[in-house]
Amino acid sequence: MTALSRRRFLQLAAGVGAVSAVPAWRSAAAARPIAPGARWMAGDFHVHTVLSHDVWSGPNDDNTGIEEFYTWGWTAGEQILNAELRGLDFVAITDHDRVEALRLPEYKSSKLVLVPGYEHSLSGGHAGIFMRSVSDLPTILRKDNKGADGLARLISQVHERHGMMVLNHPKGGALWTYPTPGSHAVDAVEVWNSQWLQRHDVFPISESNNHVSIDWWEREFLGRGVRRAAVGGSDNHWRSTFEAQGVGQPTTWVLAAARTPAAIIEAVQAGRTAVSWQPPALLGPQVTMTATELYGDYRKTTIGGEVRPLGPVGVTVRVRNGLGHRLRLISTGQVIDTFLVGAPDLKHTTYVVLPERGWLRAELYQDPGYVMTAVTSAIFAAVEKAPPRTRGEATVGPPVGYGHDLTVPEVSVCCGH
């Protein structure tokens, strides 16, 4: 038994109780109007099978021995079935540095969109790689990815194939150690990995540390003017953790124009995402948000879109399956509104003024630091200001927080998670 696999088992068990590198086609995705037929789709971007090196499949396993029987996992077909039973619309099988599962006869579904991908082990962390078709990913991409130059080469390879790269669990598990500016060219950040309570100050052996990841994403990406979506992934490996950390725990919601991998990838790149702690079949909450400028032509947008700064904006947040949870609106790192959800399907409207280079997003929680139940990506303040006669002071509030401890212990994890 390796120290790494033992450590990961304990982690999951505890959980149970440079922007210039962005190609023009991706920038165009954010600017493109949302298609009239677009709908919110629920899925999971981070699911493993028995082909991953830290999952046991039985006596004939090619990379895991019987001494690690407790890591017994799922086949690709079983994980796809799990996703179907949990009410998802799409799923991505993301084995560690392997794509064989994508070519098995069982890699099929009449109910789900299957987004081709895998989890790439870099010298400075892990990343989800996703493509529009299996043929776009004939094998794993080149592994010469040490240092910032290697990261840039990998991102270029992904974008040359019109694919998407997600920065996985940046502050938990395999920590992300690349310099932040070089990381800005990824397409999204996995701010929510597995369970929210898997944090080192609650369970010292549990290190998803979502409370640090989401704070880092907002500060180092949104706060630097880098518009990247927030996504989530269950990171499910083993049967033993399935009830609390199975497929769809958490679920990523994506506003996509079609039921295709290409449309799902494009929606993430456009920032149209939200994350819920449970999948639809387990009645996980869904949070969506629209914003309308209250002047001129009353321009309207949704998550991932833009409004002009310094002008009055009406914001409507819709919460489904969030009865008894508390909603908070966050403008540019500050909590500007909180509201108790008092109905199974609730719409809450408030009025805000975003500052220049600002953003607005929503969160749902039972405890603001320790039990988050949904988060959204942001609506952004555009470059163009509101007309002078409509301008006002930006809405302000106290800083957003996620508990008393936002530090991460120094750990070193190489290639498994």
N, C-alpha and C positions, 0 to 999 in steps of 0.2 A: 504494500500500500504506500503510495507516495504521500509526502506531507501535503502537497497541494490538494489531492483528491480528498484527503481526510478533512482538511480545512474547509473545502467547499461544502462537504457534506454537513459539517457543523454549522456553517453559515445558513444553509437552506433549512436545516432542521430548526434552527432558532427562529427563522422567519415564519415557520408554521406556527408554534405556541405564540491666405492672404487673399483677401476678397477679389483681388485682380485675377485670380485663377478661375473665377466663376465664368463659364462660357456663356455666350449670348443667348443660346437656346434656353438655358435655365432661367436667366433673368426675364426672358420673355414669358415664361410660365407664370411668374408672379404678376406681370402686367396684363395678361390676357383676361378678358371678361369671363366670368363664370358662365358655363353653358346653362341654358334654361332647364335642361333635364338633370342637372347635377343633384346628387343626393349624398347624404351622410352614410358612410359604410364603416362597419366595425371590423377590426382585425388585430392581428398580433404580428409584429415584425421580428420576433426573436424567439424561435422555437427550435429545440434540438431533437435529434433522434439517436438511436443506438450507434450510429456511425461516428459520432463525436468521440474523441479520445478519452473523455472522462465519463462515459456511459457504458454500462455492461449490457451485452445482448444475450449472454448465455455462453455455454462451453466453447462455441466456435468463434467467439469474438476475436477480431484481428488485432485489437490494440488495448484491450482491458481484460485483466485476469479475474478468475473466480474469487480471489481474495477481496475484490471490490464488488462483491455481489450486491451490496446495499445501493449501488448506483444503477441498478436495473432500470432500463428506460423503455422508450416506445419506438416502434418502427415508424417510418414515414407515413404509411397508410393509417396507423393508429392515431398519430398526431393529427392527421387531416380529419379523421372521424371525430376526434375530440373537439376540434374547432367547429365542425358542423353541429355537434350536439350542444355546444355552448352558444349557438346562435350567431356566430361570426359570419362575415361576408367575404373575408380574405384571410390568408395566413401565409407566412413565409417560413420555410424550413431553412434554418441557418446553422448547419453543422460547422464545427471548427475546421476551417481550411479544407473542406471536402465538399464536393458537389455530386457525388455518386447518387445520393437520394433523389436528385432531380431527374434521373434517367431510369428509375425503377418502374415497373409496370403499375405499382400501387400509387405512384405519384400522379393522382388524378382526382377530380371531384366534379360532380354535376351541380353542386350547390355553391362551392367556393371559388373565388379567384385565387389562384396560386401564384404568388409573386416570387420568381426565381431569385435565390440569394444564398449567401453563406456568411459565416463570421470569420473575418480576417484577423489573424494574430500579428500585430505589429510589435516592434521593439518597444514602443511607448504606449501600448494600450490595444484595445480591440475596436473593430469597426464592422458594422453590417454593410455588406455590399449587395445591391439589388439591381436587377436588369429587367428589361421589358419582355425578354423571352429567354428560354433555356439556351437557344442557339447563340445568344449574345454572351454566354458564359460557358464556353467549351471546357474550361478548366479554371482553377483558381488563378488569380492574377499574379504577376511577378512578385517574388518575396524580397527583393532588394529594397527593403523599406526602413532601414535604420536611419535615424536622424530626420531632421526637418526636410532635407532633400528627398529622402526616400518617401516620406509622407506625401510630398508634392507630386512625386512620380505616380504614386498609387492613385491619388485623386484624379490626376490627368487621365490615367488609364480608364477609370470608371466613367468619367465624363465623355471621353472619346467614344465610348459605346452607348452614350445617352443613358447611363445608369445613375444610380443614387448611392451616396455613401452616408451612413449614419454613425456618429460618434457614440459608441456604446458605454454605458455605466461609467462616466468619466471620473467619479469620485468613489467608486466601490468596485470590489473585485479586482480586475486588471485595471489599475489606475491609468488615466490618460496623463502622460507626462510631456507631451510635445508643447512647445511654446504656443501661446494662445493665437498670435497673429497667423501663424502657419496653419492653424486648425480652422480658421474662419472659412476656408473653401469647402468644408464638408456641407452636406445638404440639410442636415438636421441633427439634433442632439437628443439622445435617449435620457431624458431627465428623470424618468420613472422606470426603474428596473425591479421586477418582482414586488415584494411587499414594502410599504412605506416604513413599517416599524423595523426593517432590517437596517439599523443604524448603530454605529459603534458605541454611542453613549446610552443606548437602551439595552442592546445585546452586544457585548464587546466582541463576540466572534461573528457578528453579522455585519456585513459591510456593503450593502447596496447604497446606503448613504444618500438617498434621494433628496434629503433636506439640504445637502451640500451641493448636489448636482444642479438642482433647479436654481439655487441662489447663484451659482457660478455661471450658468447659462444666461440668466438675466443680466448679470453684471458684466460678463466678459464678451457676450455676443450682442444682446439687445442694447446694453449700455454703451457699446462702441459703434452703434449704428449698423450692426451686422444682423440682418433679418433672417433668422433661421427658426424653423419649426421645432416645437417640442413633440417628441413621440415617446411611447412607452413600449416595453416588451417584457413578457413573462420570464424569459430566459429559462423556461422549463427544460430540465434534463431528465429527471428521475420520477418514477412512479410514486416514490415515498413522499414527495413534496407536492403532489399534484393537486390535492384538495385546496391548498392555500396559495399555491404558486403554479397552477396549471395554465394551459392555453387560455389567453384572454384575461389573465390576472397580472398586469392590467391590460385593458383594451385600448387601442388607438382608434379614434374616429377620424375619418378622412372625408372631406367634401370633394367627391370625384365626379367627373363628367360622364364616366362610363364604367362598366364593370370589366376593366382590363388592367393588367399590370402597368401599362403605360400611363393610363389615366390616374391610377393610384400614386405612382411615382411623381407625376406632374403636380398633383394636388399637394403632396408633401413639400415639394420644391417651392410651391406657391404659398406655403405657410398655412394651409387650410386644415388644421388638425386640432384635436382635443384628446385628452386621455381620461379614462375612467378606471376605477379600481377593480371593477367586475365586468364580465361580459354580459351581453343582452339577456341570455337565458337565465342568468343569476341576478337579473334586474339591476345591473349596474347603472348609475346615473349618467345621463347624457347632458352636457352643457354646451349650448351654442350661443352665439352673440352677434348682433347686428348693430350698426351705428349709422345715424342719419344726421347730416349737417343741417342745422336749423336756420338756414338762410339760402339765398340764391335759388338754385334748382333742387334743393333738398337731396343732394347726392347721398346715396345709400351704399353701404358696403358690409362685408362680413369678416370673419376671422381671416387674417392674411392680407386684407385690403388696407386702403388708406383713407384718411380724412385730413383736411387742412388743419394745421395747428392754430391755436389762439382763437378759434371760433367755437361757438356753442354747438355741442353735439348731443343728440339724444341716443342713449345706449339701452338696448333691450337685451336682457339675458334670459334665455329659456332654459329651465331646469326640469328634466324628466327623471322620475324615480329618485328624487333627492329629498323626500319628505323628512323633516327633522334635522337636516344638515344645514350648515350655514354657508351662505354665499359671500364672497368678498371680491370687490373690483380693485385692481391694482393698476395705477397709472404711474409709469416710469419709476417703479420701485417703491411706490407709496400706496398705502391702503386708503382709498377715497370713499368706499361705501361698503357696509356689511348689511346682510339681510338674512333673517331666518326663513328657510323654505317651509311654507305652511301648507303645501298642496302637492299631490303627486305629479302634476304638470303645471308649472308656474312660470309666468312671465313677469320679470321685474324690470322696470324702466327707471332710469336716472339720467341726469344731465351733467356733462363734464366739459371741460376745456383742456385739451392736451397741449403741453408745452412743445416748443420746437424740438425736433429729434426725439420726441416722446413716443410712448406706446401704451396700449391698454390691453389687459387680459383679465380673465376671471378664474377663480378657484372655488372649489367646494370642499368643505372639511367638517369633521366632527370635533377635532382638536387642531388648532392652527399650526402646531408644530409636529404632532405625532400621528395624526390620523387624517390624512388628506384623502378625498374621495373622487376628485376630478380637477383637472387643470386644462386651460386652453392655451393655444398659441395666441399671438398678439394681433391687434389692429394698430396700425402705425400712423404717426403724424407725417404727412407728405412734406415735400420740400416747399411747395407753394403755400404761402400763408393765407389765412382767411382775409377777406377784404377789410380795410382799415375800420370801416364803420361798424363791423361786427366783432372786432377783437376784444378779448377780455383777459383777465388773469387766469393762469393755469390752475386747475383744481389741485389741491395739495392735501396731504394726510400724513400719518405716521409711517415710518419705514416698515416694509413687509418683513416678516421673520418666520422662522421654522423651528423654533425651540432655542434652548439656551446655548447649544454647542454647534458651531459651524466650522470646527476644525476637523482635520482628517489625520489620523496617526500615520507615521511614516512606515509604509509596508512596501514590499517588492514582490510582485506577482508577474510571472513571465507569460506563459502561453496558454494557460487553461483557465476556464471560468465556469 
